[in-house]
Amino acid sequence: MEYFKPLPAYLLKRYQGWYATQYAENRAWYRRLADEGQRPRAMVISCCDSRVHVTSIFGADQGEFFIHRNIANLVPAYSPDGEQHGTSAAVEYAVTALKVTHLIVLGHSSCGGVQGCLDMCQGHAPALEEKTSFVGRWMDILKPGYDAIKDSVAPDQMAGALEKEAVKVSLNNLLTFPFVKEAVEQETLSLHGLWTDIGEGSLEFYDAKQQVFTPV
């Protein structure tokens, strides 16, 4: 059986179209990026969800954002245990090597990962509770967020509230990284929490002083 196959035709055509237009018209810019390396001012941690398009939301070009995507835009707490940590590695590289000045956590509406955590916490997703579930164990990161809202939020608003808790949990976990906390305290790095409604196109930012999300 052939496991690895050529690129689908529709993707190949899209690449050819990009190369003939966008790349051809901006060849010097791409070569400059390649020769001089990347100097992004911001890192964005967003969800893997295909509907979340960070560069479109902010009108960004290549080289502007260092982007890391994972299930439910979560950041685990600092854990230097010698194991493999993709998100933590991305944060470390962005802060210590690229010296980004802004680190943004972007949550979104209708997040499947967050809904999975909600279902798991309410006992409706036994498959996610299995030790073998990568998604379930990843969503364990958000359980403190569920505990924070479970007694104060109406059932029909729980998913939306937990999506925003995911942003807050990630921001708090970022501060457990010594190099992140140091950069924040030295005012060379600022942390930002955002949440976007996919259907409405709206964007809200987390006001840490008021502890609420406010429309931009």
Buried (B, 14 or more C-beta within 10 A) or exposed (E): EEEEEEEEEEEEEEEEEEEEEEEEEBEEEBEEBEEEEEEBEBBBBBBEBEEBEBEEBBEBEEBBBBBBBBBBBBBBBBEEEEEEBEBBEBBBBBBEEBEBBBBBBBBBBBBEBBBBBBBBBEEEBEEBBEEEBEBBEBBBBBEBBBEBBBEEBEEEEBBBBBBBBBBBBBBBBBBEBEEBBEBBEEEEBEBBBBBBBBEEEEBBBBEEEEEEBEEE
